[in-house]
């Protein structure tokens, strides 16, 4: 795998995580309830994944989401970066 291919793969992964975080922010009440209802972290990852239709990597990123990222400003920045990545991946 060359440098460009690795970079594209990293951008795709970043985009998947950003999209998962944005979806979790939009449904934060449901996400918090799924986490609260879980016995442990593994169950929380599974519940969040089922709720949002995410894989383990994205679900873990949602669980690792810091509360400061829930501000409108941070959400806008995440959405902007996701749009930027989509455009780069579409062009690439």
C-alpha positions, 0 to 999 in steps of 0.5 A: 500500500502506497502513501496515497492509499494509506492517506485515503484509508485514514480519511475514510476511517476519520469520516466514518468516526465523524459521521458516527459522532455526529449521529450520536450528537443528534441522538444523544438522549438515546445514546446516553440511555443505551450507555446507562442501561449497559452493564459494562463497556463491552455491552455499551459498545454493542448497544450503541452500535445496534442503536446507531447501526455502527461497527465496533470502531465507531461505537467505541469512538462514541463512547469515548466522546468528550462532553465538550464536543457536544457544544454547537461550535464543536459540532459545527467543526466536526460537520465541516470536517466531515464535509471536507473529507467527503469532498476530498474522498469524492475527488480522490 
